[in-house]
């Protein structure tokens, strides 16, 4: 669920997860521009946009929230449909005014597009990019993912993890899954000691950074 988070950018959002399987949408510096653009469809120069970002970054959730908010169409994965279908979807969006959002791993310039007409149309489409998570977004996402799982996370654990891990959405999900499994095995909550032992044993944090201090200011 979208929320205003300490240290994060406050946006006029009212997006909530569309189903029980959806995770939280945390808005921060890494994705704020994309979220803001998706919330202002009336300003789009064409009725189509492309959303790119790392897998696990919440891009599919953003697509579902966008569809619910605008009644627009979402193609989640440009390679999941044919070029002809994308071409017709682009034309339909312009004709009807109903927005089209295409989610992809890379911008259209990097796609191997065979249809010249589709290539020319996509060249005019704005590309929205979700960047790698900053420290504050990573911290908030770790806490939100644990809250969604109903796991007890001791104060300061997320702050301990962030400066010692690779800064990526994939790593965040790996860290949360590893600590979830360790907590279930040990039968207790997740504190600093269990976190350190678990993540070190699985190579998920850098042992050379164990003494590193958390310098990020999110409050």
Secondary structure, DSSP 8 states (H G I E B T S, - for coil): -----TTS---------SSTT-------TTTHHHHHHHT-GGG-SSSEEEEEE-TTSSHHHHHHHHHHHH--EEEE-GGGS-HHHHHHHHHHHHHH---EEEEESS-GGGS----HHHHHHHTTSEEEEE----HHHHHHHHHHHHHHHT--B-TTHHHHHHTTS--SHHHHHHHHHHHHHHHHHHTS-B-HHHHHHHHHHTT-S-GGGTT--------
